Amino acid sequence: MKLQLSHRLSQYGIKDLCALTQGEHNDNLKEELYQLTLDSDRRVATNALWVFTHFSAVDNEWLYAKHDQLIDRCLNEQDATKLRLMLNLLLRQPYTEEDIRTDFIDYCLMRLTDPKSPYAVRALCIKLAYEQMKYWPELLKELRQTLNMISCEPLSPGLSSAWRQVMKKL
């Protein structure tokens, strides 16, 4: 699997890896793929993360057990591509009142207001902040204030779309 991930991946390559790892009987291959997201070779790690973003909804449930580990990795990740892919994976996971991490909420609020952060990361952080804060009216008020603050700056189309989507929910 590592050899395949060490080269440029096509849509067919991604579909092949998804098919190879699909189903509960292939959880060991999912784990192997996940371990490759930690590889020191940037291409291998990003390709492995990219494959996970193409998992079906059923196979994606396997990643729920990696929720806290993915958050910890996001908090420390310096590579924008890996960060964006991990945030995408986290956005596909459920958030309940019981499993909210305040350090990740703070991280999302910090990143969404950081003009130096890539637009895609900021847009994902807007959506993730909402998903985590939606259970508490006082936190939603804080999110609204934060979003109003960034509305004064020029926003990319993607960032503007994420902003509008969350503002509608607020």
LOLUMPA-813363 format. One record per residue (C-alpha): residue in three letters; x, y, z. Coordinates in Angstrom, 1 decimal, m for minus. Example, Ala and Ser with C-alpha at 12.3 -4.5 7.8 and 13.67 -1.06 7.14 Angstrom:
BEGIN
<gumi><type>ala</type><xx>12.3</xx><yy>m4.5</yy><zz>7.8</zz></gumi>
<gumi><type>ser</type><xx>13.7</xx><yy>m1.1</yy><zz>7.1</zz></gumi>
END
This chain:
BEGIN
<gumi><type>met</type><xx>0.0</xx><yy>0.0</yy><zz>0.0</zz></gumi>
<gumi><type>lys</type><xx>2.9</xx><yy>2.4</yy><zz>0.8</zz></gumi>
<gumi><type>leu</type><xx>4.4</xx><yy>2.0</yy><zz>m2.6</zz></gumi>
<gumi><type>gln</type><xx>1.1</xx><yy>2.9</yy><zz>m4.2</zz></gumi>
<gumi><type>leu</type><xx>0.7</xx><yy>5.9</yy><zz>m2.0</zz></gumi>
<gumi><type>ser</type><xx>4.3</xx><yy>7.1</yy><zz>m2.7</zz></gumi>
<gumi><type>his</type><xx>3.3</xx><yy>8.1</yy><zz>m6.2</zz></gumi>
<gumi><type>arg</type><xx>0.8</xx><yy>10.5</yy><zz>m7.7</zz></gumi>
<gumi><type>leu</type><xx>m2.7</xx><yy>9.0</yy><zz>m7.2</zz></gumi>
<gumi><type>ser</type><xx>m5.4</xx><yy>9.1</yy><zz>m9.8</zz></gumi>
<gumi><type>gln</type><xx>m9.1</xx><yy>8.8</yy><zz>m9.1</zz></gumi>
<gumi><type>tyr</type><xx>m8.9</xx><yy>5.2</yy><zz>m10.1</zz></gumi>
<gumi><type>gly</type><xx>m6.0</xx><yy>4.6</yy><zz>m7.6</zz></gumi>
<gumi><type>ile</type><xx>m8.1</xx><yy>6.2</yy><zz>m4.9</zz></gumi>
<gumi><type>lys</type><xx>m11.1</xx><yy>4.1</yy><zz>m5.8</zz></gumi>
<gumi><type>asp</type><xx>m8.9</xx><yy>0.9</yy><zz>m5.8</zz></gumi>
<gumi><type>leu</type><xx>m7.6</xx><yy>1.7</yy><zz>m2.3</zz></gumi>
<gumi><type>cys</type><xx>m11.2</xx><yy>2.5</yy><zz>m1.0</zz></gumi>
<gumi><type>ala</type><xx>m12.4</xx><yy>m0.8</yy><zz>m2.5</zz></gumi>
<gumi><type>leu</type><xx>m9.4</xx><yy>m2.7</yy><zz>m1.0</zz></gumi>
<gumi><type>thr</type><xx>m10.2</xx><yy>m1.4</yy><zz>2.5</zz></gumi>
<gumi><type>gln</type><xx>m14.0</xx><yy>m1.4</yy><zz>2.5</zz></gumi>
<gumi><type>gly</type><xx>m16.1</xx><yy>m3.4</yy><zz>4.9</zz></gumi>
<gumi><type>glu</type><xx>m15.6</xx><yy>m4.5</yy><zz>8.5</zz></gumi>
<gumi><type>his</type><xx>m13.5</xx><yy>m7.5</yy><zz>7.4</zz></gumi>
<gumi><type>asn</type><xx>m10.8</xx><yy>m5.1</yy><zz>6.2</zz></gumi>
<gumi><type>asp</type><xx>m10.5</xx><yy>m3.1</yy><zz>9.4</zz></gumi>
<gumi><type>asn</type><xx>m6.8</xx><yy>m4.2</yy><zz>9.6</zz></gumi>
<gumi><type>leu</type><xx>m6.2</xx><yy>m2.6</yy><zz>6.2</zz></gumi>
<gumi><type>lys</type><xx>m7.9</xx><yy>0.6</yy><zz>7.3</zz></gumi>
<gumi><type>glu</type><xx>m5.6</xx><yy>0.6</yy><zz>10.3</zz></gumi>
<gumi><type>glu</type><xx>m2.6</xx><yy>0.1</yy><zz>8.0</zz></gumi>
<gumi><type>leu</type><xx>m3.8</xx><yy>3.0</yy><zz>5.8</zz></gumi>
<gumi><type>tyr</type><xx>m4.3</xx><yy>5.1</yy><zz>8.9</zz></gumi>
<gumi><type>gln</type><xx>m0.8</xx><yy>4.4</yy><zz>10.1</zz></gumi>
<gumi><type>leu</type><xx>0.5</xx><yy>5.6</yy><zz>6.7</zz></gumi>
<gumi><type>thr</type><xx>m1.1</xx><yy>9.0</yy><zz>7.4</zz></gumi>
<gumi><type>leu</type><xx>1.6</xx><yy>9.3</yy><zz>10.0</zz></gumi>
<gumi><type>asp</type><xx>4.4</xx><yy>8.4</yy><zz>7.6</zz></gumi>
<gumi><type>ser</type><xx>7.5</xx><yy>10.6</yy><zz>7.4</zz></gumi>
<gumi><type>asp</type><xx>7.1</xx><yy>10.8</yy><zz>3.6</zz></gumi>
<gumi><type>arg</type><xx>4.8</xx><yy>13.7</yy><zz>3.1</zz></gumi>
<gumi><type>arg</type><xx>3.4</xx><yy>12.3</yy><zz>m0.2</zz></gumi>
<gumi><type>val</type><xx>2.5</xx><yy>9.0</yy><zz>1.4</zz></gumi>
<gumi><type>ala</type><xx>0.9</xx><yy>10.7</yy><zz>4.4</zz></gumi>
<gumi><type>thr</type><xx>m1.2</xx><yy>13.2</yy><zz>2.4</zz></gumi>
<gumi><type>asn</type><xx>m2.2</xx><yy>10.5</yy><zz>m0.1</zz></gumi>
<gumi><type>ala</type><xx>m3.4</xx><yy>8.2</yy><zz>2.7</zz></gumi>
<gumi><type>leu</type><xx>m5.4</xx><yy>11.1</yy><zz>4.2</zz></gumi>
<gumi><type>trp</type><xx>m6.8</xx><yy>11.9</yy><zz>0.8</zz></gumi>
<gumi><type>val</type><xx>m8.0</xx><yy>8.3</yy><zz>0.4</zz></gumi>
<gumi><type>phe</type><xx>m9.8</xx><yy>8.5</yy><zz>3.7</zz></gumi>
<gumi><type>thr</type><xx>m11.7</xx><yy>11.6</yy><zz>2.4</zz></gumi>
<gumi><type>his</type><xx>m13.2</xx><yy>9.3</yy><zz>m0.3</zz></gumi>
<gumi><type>phe</type><xx>m14.4</xx><yy>6.6</yy><zz>2.0</zz></gumi>
<gumi><type>ser</type><xx>m18.1</xx><yy>5.8</yy><zz>1.9</zz></gumi>
<gumi><type>ala</type><xx>m20.2</xx><yy>6.9</yy><zz>4.9</zz></gumi>
<gumi><type>val</type><xx>m20.3</xx><yy>3.3</yy><zz>6.3</zz></gumi>
<gumi><type>asp</type><xx>m16.5</xx><yy>2.9</yy><zz>6.0</zz></gumi>
<gumi><type>asn</type><xx>m16.0</xx><yy>6.4</yy><zz>7.4</zz></gumi>
<gumi><type>glu</type><xx>m17.5</xx><yy>5.3</yy><zz>10.7</zz></gumi>
<gumi><type>trp</type><xx>m14.3</xx><yy>3.4</yy><zz>11.3</zz></gumi>
<gumi><type>leu</type><xx>m12.6</xx><yy>6.7</yy><zz>11.8</zz></gumi>
<gumi><type>tyr</type><xx>m14.9</xx><yy>7.7</yy><zz>14.6</zz></gumi>
<gumi><type>ala</type><xx>m12.6</xx><yy>5.8</yy><zz>17.0</zz></gumi>
<gumi><type>lys</type><xx>m9.7</xx><yy>8.1</yy><zz>15.8</zz></gumi>
<gumi><type>his</type><xx>m11.6</xx><yy>11.3</yy><zz>16.6</zz></gumi>
<gumi><type>asp</type><xx>m9.5</xx><yy>12.5</yy><zz>19.5</zz></gumi>
<gumi><type>gln</type><xx>m6.3</xx><yy>11.4</yy><zz>17.8</zz></gumi>
<gumi><type>leu</type><xx>m7.2</xx><yy>13.4</yy><zz>14.7</zz></gumi>
<gumi><type>ile</type><xx>m8.0</xx><yy>16.5</yy><zz>16.8</zz></gumi>
<gumi><type>asp</type><xx>m4.7</xx><yy>16.2</yy><zz>18.6</zz></gumi>
<gumi><type>arg</type><xx>m2.9</xx><yy>15.9</yy><zz>15.3</zz></gumi>
<gumi><type>cys</type><xx>m4.7</xx><yy>19.0</yy><zz>13.9</zz></gumi>
<gumi><type>leu</type><xx>m3.7</xx><yy>21.0</yy><zz>17.0</zz></gumi>
<gumi><type>asn</type><xx>m0.1</xx><yy>20.4</yy><zz>16.2</zz></gumi>
<gumi><type>glu</type><xx>0.0</xx><yy>20.1</yy><zz>12.3</zz></gumi>
<gumi><type>gln</type><xx>2.1</xx><yy>22.6</yy><zz>10.4</zz></gumi>
<gumi><type>asp</type><xx>1.5</xx><yy>21.2</yy><zz>6.9</zz></gumi>
<gumi><type>ala</type><xx>m1.6</xx><yy>23.0</yy><zz>5.5</zz></gumi>
<gumi><type>thr</type><xx>m2.5</xx><yy>20.2</yy><zz>3.2</zz></gumi>
<gumi><type>lys</type><xx>m2.5</xx><yy>17.5</yy><zz>5.9</zz></gumi>
<gumi><type>leu</type><xx>m4.4</xx><yy>19.9</yy><zz>8.2</zz></gumi>
<gumi><type>arg</type><xx>m7.1</xx><yy>20.5</yy><zz>5.6</zz></gumi>
<gumi><type>leu</type><xx>m7.5</xx><yy>16.8</yy><zz>4.9</zz></gumi>
<gumi><type>met</type><xx>m7.8</xx><yy>16.0</yy><zz>8.7</zz></gumi>
<gumi><type>leu</type><xx>m10.3</xx><yy>18.8</yy><zz>9.2</zz></gumi>
<gumi><type>asn</type><xx>m12.3</xx><yy>17.4</yy><zz>6.3</zz></gumi>
<gumi><type>leu</type><xx>m12.3</xx><yy>14.0</yy><zz>8.1</zz></gumi>
<gumi><type>leu</type><xx>m13.4</xx><yy>15.6</yy><zz>11.3</zz></gumi>
<gumi><type>leu</type><xx>m16.2</xx><yy>17.4</yy><zz>9.6</zz></gumi>
<gumi><type>arg</type><xx>m17.6</xx><yy>14.1</yy><zz>8.6</zz></gumi>
<gumi><type>gln</type><xx>m17.8</xx><yy>12.9</yy><zz>12.2</zz></gumi>
<gumi><type>pro</type><xx>m20.7</xx><yy>13.4</yy><zz>14.6</zz></gumi>
<gumi><type>tyr</type><xx>m20.4</xx><yy>15.8</yy><zz>17.5</zz></gumi>
<gumi><type>thr</type><xx>m22.5</xx><yy>15.4</yy><zz>20.7</zz></gumi>
<gumi><type>glu</type><xx>m22.6</xx><yy>17.5</yy><zz>23.8</zz></gumi>
<gumi><type>glu</type><xx>m20.7</xx><yy>14.9</yy><zz>25.7</zz></gumi>
<gumi><type>asp</type><xx>m17.6</xx><yy>14.6</yy><zz>23.5</zz></gumi>
<gumi><type>ile</type><xx>m16.9</xx><yy>18.3</yy><zz>22.9</zz></gumi>
<gumi><type>arg</type><xx>m13.3</xx><yy>19.4</yy><zz>23.4</zz></gumi>
<gumi><type>thr</type><xx>m12.9</xx><yy>23.0</yy><zz>24.4</zz></gumi>
<gumi><type>asp</type><xx>m9.3</xx><yy>23.1</yy><zz>23.1</zz></gumi>
<gumi><type>phe</type><xx>m10.5</xx><yy>22.2</yy><zz>19.6</zz></gumi>
<gumi><type>ile</type><xx>m13.3</xx><yy>24.8</yy><zz>19.8</zz></gumi>
<gumi><type>asp</type><xx>m10.7</xx><yy>27.4</yy><zz>20.8</zz></gumi>
<gumi><type>tyr</type><xx>m8.4</xx><yy>26.2</yy><zz>18.0</zz></gumi>
<gumi><type>cys</type><xx>m11.2</xx><yy>26.5</yy><zz>15.4</zz></gumi>
<gumi><type>leu</type><xx>m12.1</xx><yy>30.0</yy><zz>16.6</zz></gumi>
<gumi><type>met</type><xx>m8.5</xx><yy>31.1</yy><zz>16.5</zz></gumi>
<gumi><type>arg</type><xx>m7.9</xx><yy>29.6</yy><zz>13.0</zz></gumi>
<gumi><type>leu</type><xx>m11.1</xx><yy>31.0</yy><zz>11.4</zz></gumi>
<gumi><type>thr</type><xx>m10.0</xx><yy>34.5</yy><zz>12.4</zz></gumi>
<gumi><type>asp</type><xx>m6.4</xx><yy>34.1</yy><zz>11.3</zz></gumi>
<gumi><type>pro</type><xx>m5.9</xx><yy>35.9</yy><zz>8.0</zz></gumi>
<gumi><type>lys</type><xx>m2.6</xx><yy>34.0</yy><zz>7.5</zz></gumi>
<gumi><type>ser</type><xx>m4.4</xx><yy>30.6</yy><zz>7.5</zz></gumi>
<gumi><type>pro</type><xx>m5.4</xx><yy>29.1</yy><zz>4.2</zz></gumi>
<gumi><type>tyr</type><xx>m9.0</xx><yy>29.9</yy><zz>3.1</zz></gumi>
<gumi><type>ala</type><xx>m9.9</xx><yy>26.2</yy><zz>3.1</zz></gumi>
<gumi><type>val</type><xx>m8.7</xx><yy>25.7</yy><zz>6.7</zz></gumi>
<gumi><type>arg</type><xx>m10.6</xx><yy>28.8</yy><zz>7.8</zz></gumi>
<gumi><type>ala</type><xx>m13.8</xx><yy>27.6</yy><zz>6.0</zz></gumi>
<gumi><type>leu</type><xx>m13.5</xx><yy>24.2</yy><zz>7.6</zz></gumi>
<gumi><type>cys</type><xx>m12.9</xx><yy>25.7</yy><zz>11.0</zz></gumi>
<gumi><type>ile</type><xx>m16.1</xx><yy>27.9</yy><zz>10.7</zz></gumi>
<gumi><type>lys</type><xx>m18.1</xx><yy>24.7</yy><zz>10.0</zz></gumi>
<gumi><type>leu</type><xx>m16.4</xx><yy>22.7</yy><zz>12.7</zz></gumi>
<gumi><type>ala</type><xx>m16.8</xx><yy>25.5</yy><zz>15.3</zz></gumi>
<gumi><type>tyr</type><xx>m20.6</xx><yy>25.5</yy><zz>14.6</zz></gumi>
<gumi><type>glu</type><xx>m20.9</xx><yy>21.7</yy><zz>14.8</zz></gumi>
<gumi><type>gln</type><xx>m19.3</xx><yy>21.8</yy><zz>18.2</zz></gumi>
<gumi><type>met</type><xx>m20.9</xx><yy>24.9</yy><zz>19.6</zz></gumi>
<gumi><type>lys</type><xx>m24.5</xx><yy>24.3</yy><zz>18.4</zz></gumi>
<gumi><type>tyr</type><xx>m25.6</xx><yy>22.8</yy><zz>21.7</zz></gumi>
<gumi><type>trp</type><xx>m25.0</xx><yy>25.9</yy><zz>23.8</zz></gumi>
<gumi><type>pro</type><xx>m26.7</xx><yy>29.3</yy><zz>23.0</zz></gumi>
<gumi><type>glu</type><xx>m24.0</xx><yy>31.3</yy><zz>24.8</zz></gumi>
<gumi><type>leu</type><xx>m21.3</xx><yy>29.7</yy><zz>22.6</zz></gumi>
<gumi><type>leu</type><xx>m23.4</xx><yy>30.3</yy><zz>19.5</zz></gumi>
<gumi><type>lys</type><xx>m23.6</xx><yy>34.0</yy><zz>20.4</zz></gumi>
<gumi><type>glu</type><xx>m19.8</xx><yy>34.0</yy><zz>20.6</zz></gumi>
<gumi><type>leu</type><xx>m19.5</xx><yy>32.3</yy><zz>17.2</zz></gumi>
<gumi><type>arg</type><xx>m21.9</xx><yy>34.9</yy><zz>15.7</zz></gumi>
<gumi><type>gln</type><xx>m19.8</xx><yy>37.7</yy><zz>17.1</zz></gumi>
<gumi><type>thr</type><xx>m16.6</xx><yy>36.1</yy><zz>15.7</zz></gumi>
<gumi><type>leu</type><xx>m18.2</xx><yy>35.6</yy><zz>12.3</zz></gumi>
<gumi><type>asn</type><xx>m19.5</xx><yy>39.2</yy><zz>12.2</zz></gumi>
<gumi><type>met</type><xx>m15.9</xx><yy>40.3</yy><zz>13.0</zz></gumi>
<gumi><type>ile</type><xx>m14.4</xx><yy>38.5</yy><zz>10.0</zz></gumi>
<gumi><type>ser</type><xx>m17.3</xx><yy>39.6</yy><zz>7.7</zz></gumi>
<gumi><type>cys</type><xx>m15.5</xx><yy>43.0</yy><zz>7.5</zz></gumi>
<gumi><type>glu</type><xx>m12.5</xx><yy>41.6</yy><zz>5.7</zz></gumi>
<gumi><type>pro</type><xx>m12.5</xx><yy>40.4</yy><zz>2.0</zz></gumi>
<gumi><type>leu</type><xx>m13.5</xx><yy>36.8</yy><zz>2.0</zz></gumi>
<gumi><type>ser</type><xx>m12.7</xx><yy>34.2</yy><zz>m0.7</zz></gumi>
<gumi><type>pro</type><xx>m15.7</xx><yy>32.6</yy><zz>m2.4</zz></gumi>
<gumi><type>gly</type><xx>m15.2</xx><yy>29.4</yy><zz>m0.4</zz></gumi>
<gumi><type>leu</type><xx>m14.8</xx><yy>31.2</yy><zz>2.9</zz></gumi>
<gumi><type>ser</type><xx>m17.8</xx><yy>33.4</yy><zz>2.1</zz></gumi>
<gumi><type>ser</type><xx>m19.9</xx><yy>30.3</yy><zz>1.4</zz></gumi>
<gumi><type>ala</type><xx>m19.0</xx><yy>28.7</yy><zz>4.7</zz></gumi>
<gumi><type>trp</type><xx>m19.7</xx><yy>32.0</yy><zz>6.5</zz></gumi>
<gumi><type>arg</type><xx>m23.2</xx><yy>32.2</yy><zz>4.9</zz></gumi>
<gumi><type>gln</type><xx>m24.0</xx><yy>28.6</yy><zz>5.5</zz></gumi>
<gumi><type>val</type><xx>m23.2</xx><yy>28.9</yy><zz>9.2</zz></gumi>
<gumi><type>met</type><xx>m24.9</xx><yy>32.3</yy><zz>9.6</zz></gumi>
<gumi><type>lys</type><xx>m28.1</xx><yy>30.8</yy><zz>8.2</zz></gumi>
<gumi><type>lys</type><xx>m28.0</xx><yy>28.1</yy><zz>10.9</zz></gumi>
<gumi><type>leu</type><xx>m27.4</xx><yy>30.7</yy><zz>13.6</zz></gumi>
END
